[in-house]
Amino acid sequence: MKMIETDVAIVGAGGAGIRAAIAIAEADPTIRVALISKVYPMRSHTVAAEGGAAGVIKENDSLDDHFADTVSGGDWLCDQDAVELFVAEAPKELIQLEHWGCPWSREEDGSVGVRPFGGMKMERTWYAADKTGFHLLHTLFQTSLKYPSITRFDEFYSTELLAANGRCQGVMAIEMRSGRVHAFIAKSVIMATGGAGRIFPFTTNGAIKTGDGMAMAYRAGVPLKDMEFIQYHPTGLPGTGILITEAARGEGASLTNKDGYRYLQDYGLGPADPWPRKKAMELGPRDRLSQAFWHEQKKGRTAQTPHGDVVYLDLRHLGEKKIDERLPMVRDLAISYIRVDPVHDLIPVRPVVHYTMGGIDTDIDGATSLDGLFAIGECACVSINGANRLGSNSLTELLVFGARAGRGAAKLAATAPAPDMEGVQEQARAAEERVLALFRRADGGESIPGLRQEMHDTMESGAGIYRSAASLLASATKISALRRRYSGVALTDKSNVYNTDLIQALELGAMLDVAEAIVAAALERKESRGSHQRLDFEARDDDAYLKHSLAYYSETGDPEIRHRDVTITKSQPAERVYGGAGK
Ligand SMILES: Cc1cc2nc3c(=O)[nH]c(=O)nc-3n(C[C@H](O)[C@H](O)[C@H](O)COP(=O)(O)OP(=O)(O)OC[C@H]3O[C@@H](n4cnc5c(N)ncnc54)[C@H](O)[C@@H]3O)c2cc1C
């Protein structure tokens, strides 16, 4: 085992992790930062973001409006102090990115262009064509290269946190190229490992989004917050789950059912106003649109395909010039993956798991209940997304809270006591032994793909767009059985060099723990709010459930669910109204 001493260890080199690293380097260039990532940074999921990043910039817009859209979009489960801070910091961070070289798309007059996005009642989404994530991550990555204090550990897979005397003092990681286990000893650790969409079978999420960081914090005793809220994006390509960005609807695309009818007008999302339109209908929030699909399917008004039922996204009226200028990747993806050219044809689409609103419980500075541990980005729950995230808020969230946690970790590095070397080394040896033990496991007849498939099936059938006590109980029983059976998985590949068998086994372990928290939290929330829709409790119940859920890990039993009040500053819960009609 190799020991590496550093000041701050960041796990994850997506948008959130790199933004934090830059903030630390800017605060104090003498602070040593270890930036650990299981993939090369530019392969982090942030690179796949298409549509844009929200921040108030135009004169007709206001911070109050961004706040109001975010809070009602989140069905009042957001912590409003966090949202206030978020909307205020957002424009500064996006302008900072411009100064670092991000090529934001422009209006005719040269000012920054903004496009409409779902649930945002005003155009406020900055974009770089439909490759925003690529440009954003590239800008951050190239900026980070300026700072010698940031040392990268690419293709290192983190397995667990090191904590001694009630403080987080480091993190373990396997160098995938050699199989060698490393212990990073640090004054603080920032978790920036992204979401967990891969727990579900049909998702827009890259293969690396397996909830590793959530599982690491959870096992270390930090609760996972609001895990029942899983976002379905209404427009994924059938078969692959590849995303067709909401920017397509922002630019004017319509959604129709198999009869060519713009069905969203039947679901309280406003009238089918003629093109060009500005509000609701196709620009309603994602939870509502995905739920409308489910109802259309029940009514037999979706079209059947070999890859499941679909509705259609119609871009044809936008014309080739606009599609090529604003949505080139949408055209590319549709032609490459399903042989449909949106200039001439309808794109078949269906809802697809896209985003985990919940995550590691943090305060407004990204700090967790474990001293020395921060969490940011999609693996964290601050919470600004509440029960339903608005598209384009999360790229901005990476920047705002990444920078904030970075500054917090820098401060801690100056004041934290020296690590308890003896305690940490002992823990590190035990952690290494847990990895080595995987190689010695007897074959219990279980396979990684087999267990993963069973997990996928039960999560989709039990904890999908609509849930009930019966479906969730069945999933809870199944997931806890899968967790037991997981100990019967043996590695078939015993080599040290890029052992994907080992990594997939560890990822499956993380996903099963996180899946269990999702199902347990969903069972406890006996109401319908945002993306969490219970067939047996159809109404939102503010008296009982205007609360965050906190899932605590148990190695043997079920997770324990506790609750915490939501922070309300200036917006009392009300009906969510879109396009002039509410629900
Ligand atoms: C297809 C798609 C399109 C999207 N479009 C938009 C959009 O237009 N606007 C918007 O606001 N949001 C969008 N989102 C959401 C947004 O992109 C993500 O929430 C965000 O990029 C997550 O960033 P992150 O830094 O938290 O994590 P990621 O970018 O996912 O990075 C996670 C990092 O953690 C590392 N990691 C994970 N586990 C380990 C481990 N065990 N050991 C070591 N390293 C590890 C990975 O290597 C990676 O570097 C989109 C998401 C998808 C999937």
Ligand as a Chemical Component Dictionary entry (heavy atoms), coordinates in Angstrom:
data_LIG
# 
_chem_comp.id                   LIG 
_chem_comp.type                 NON-POLYMER 
_chem_comp.pdbx_formal_charge   0 
_chem_comp.three_letter_code    LIG 
# 
loop_
_chem_comp_atom.comp_id 
_chem_comp_atom.atom_id 
_chem_comp_atom.alt_atom_id 
_chem_comp_atom.type_symbol 
_chem_comp_atom.charge 
_chem_comp_atom.model_Cartn_x 
_chem_comp_atom.model_Cartn_y 
_chem_comp_atom.model_Cartn_z 
_chem_comp_atom.pdbx_ordinal 
LIG C1  C1  C 0 -26.902 13.526 -20.653 1  
LIG C2  C2  C 0 -26.990 14.573 -19.582 2  
LIG C3  C3  C 0 -27.247 15.889 -19.925 3  
LIG C4  C4  C 0 -27.331 16.864 -18.931 4  
LIG N1  N1  N 0 -27.583 18.151 -19.299 5  
LIG C5  C5  C 0 -27.595 19.122 -18.354 6  
LIG C6  C6  C 0 -27.766 20.489 -18.711 7  
LIG O1  O1  O 0 -27.879 20.854 -19.887 8  
LIG N2  N2  N 0 -27.790 21.417 -17.721 9  
LIG C7  C7  C 0 -27.645 21.073 -16.404 10 
LIG O2  O2  O 0 -27.671 21.967 -15.547 11 
LIG N3  N3  N 0 -27.472 19.777 -16.037 12 
LIG C8  C8  C 0 -27.434 18.803 -16.980 13 
LIG N4  N4  N 0 -27.242 17.502 -16.593 14 
LIG C9  C9  C 0 -26.927 17.193 -15.195 15 
LIG C10 C10 C 0 -25.480 17.578 -14.886 16 
LIG O3  O3  O 0 -24.700 17.446 -16.048 17 
LIG C11 C11 C 0 -24.879 16.710 -13.787 18 
LIG O4  O4  O 0 -25.700 16.718 -12.653 19 
LIG C12 C12 C 0 -23.502 17.246 -13.392 20 
LIG O5  O5  O 0 -22.684 17.415 -14.525 21 
LIG C13 C13 C 0 -22.811 16.365 -12.377 22 
LIG O6  O6  O 0 -21.521 16.877 -12.160 23 
LIG P1  P1  P 0 -20.602 16.352 -10.966 24 
LIG O7  O7  O 0 -19.353 17.150 -11.010 25 
LIG O8  O8  O 0 -21.392 16.339 -9.712  26 
LIG O9  O9  O 0 -20.315 14.839 -11.343 27 
LIG P2  P2  P 0 -19.772 14.144 -12.694 28 
LIG O10 O10 O 0 -19.553 15.099 -13.800 29 
LIG O11 O11 O 0 -20.669 12.984 -12.920 30 
LIG O12 O12 O 0 -18.347 13.638 -12.252 31 
LIG C14 C14 C 0 -18.175 12.650 -11.263 32 
LIG C15 C15 C 0 -16.699 12.442 -11.044 33 
LIG O13 O13 O 0 -16.516 11.555 -9.950  34 
LIG C16 C16 C 0 -15.573 10.576 -10.281 35 
LIG N5  N5  N 0 -15.867 9.369  -9.488  36 
LIG C17 C17 C 0 -17.069 8.783  -9.275  37 
LIG N6  N6  N 0 -16.912 7.717  -8.476  38 
LIG C18 C18 C 0 -15.602 7.631  -8.174  39 
LIG C19 C19 C 0 -14.815 6.739  -7.401  40 
LIG N7  N7  N 0 -15.350 5.700  -6.768  41 
LIG N8  N8  N 0 -13.471 6.967  -7.328  42 
LIG C20 C20 C 0 -12.907 8.002  -7.986  43 
LIG N9  N9  N 0 -13.599 8.870  -8.733  44 
LIG C21 C21 C 0 -14.931 8.681  -8.822  45 
LIG C22 C22 C 0 -15.706 10.393 -11.782 46 
LIG O14 O14 O 0 -14.541 9.854  -12.331 47 
LIG C23 C23 C 0 -15.965 11.824 -12.228 48 
LIG O15 O15 O 0 -14.762 12.503 -12.405 49 
LIG C24 C24 C 0 -27.174 16.507 -17.573 50 
LIG C25 C25 C 0 -26.901 15.196 -17.229 51 
LIG C26 C26 C 0 -26.839 14.225 -18.227 52 
LIG C27 C27 C 0 -26.614 12.794 -17.802 53 
# 
loop_
_chem_comp_bond.comp_id 
_chem_comp_bond.atom_id_1 
_chem_comp_bond.atom_id_2 
_chem_comp_bond.value_order 
_chem_comp_bond.pdbx_ordinal 
LIG C1  C2  SING 1  
LIG C2  C3  SING 2  
LIG C2  C26 DOUB 3  
LIG C3  C4  DOUB 4  
LIG C4  N1  SING 5  
LIG C4  C24 SING 6  
LIG N1  C5  DOUB 7  
LIG C5  C6  SING 8  
LIG C5  C8  SING 9  
LIG C6  O1  DOUB 10 
LIG C6  N2  SING 11 
LIG N2  C7  SING 12 
LIG C7  O2  DOUB 13 
LIG C7  N3  SING 14 
LIG N3  C8  DOUB 15 
LIG C8  N4  SING 16 
LIG N4  C9  SING 17 
LIG N4  C24 SING 18 
LIG C9  C10 SING 19 
LIG C10 O3  SING 20 
LIG C10 C11 SING 21 
LIG C11 O4  SING 22 
LIG C11 C12 SING 23 
LIG C12 O5  SING 24 
LIG C12 C13 SING 25 
LIG C13 O6  SING 26 
LIG O6  P1  SING 27 
LIG P1  O7  DOUB 28 
LIG P1  O8  SING 29 
LIG P1  O9  SING 30 
LIG O9  P2  SING 31 
LIG P2  O10 DOUB 32 
LIG P2  O11 SING 33 
LIG P2  O12 SING 34 
LIG O12 C14 SING 35 
LIG C14 C15 SING 36 
LIG C15 O13 SING 37 
LIG C15 C23 SING 38 
LIG O13 C16 SING 39 
LIG C16 N5  SING 40 
LIG C16 C22 SING 41 
LIG N5  C17 SING 42 
LIG N5  C21 SING 43 
LIG C17 N6  DOUB 44 
LIG N6  C18 SING 45 
LIG C18 C19 SING 46 
LIG C18 C21 DOUB 47 
LIG C19 N7  SING 48 
LIG C19 N8  DOUB 49 
LIG N8  C20 SING 50 
LIG C20 N9  DOUB 51 
LIG N9  C21 SING 52 
LIG C22 O14 SING 53 
LIG C22 C23 SING 54 
LIG C23 O15 SING 55 
LIG C24 C25 DOUB 56 
LIG C25 C26 SING 57 
LIG C26 C27 SING 58 
# 
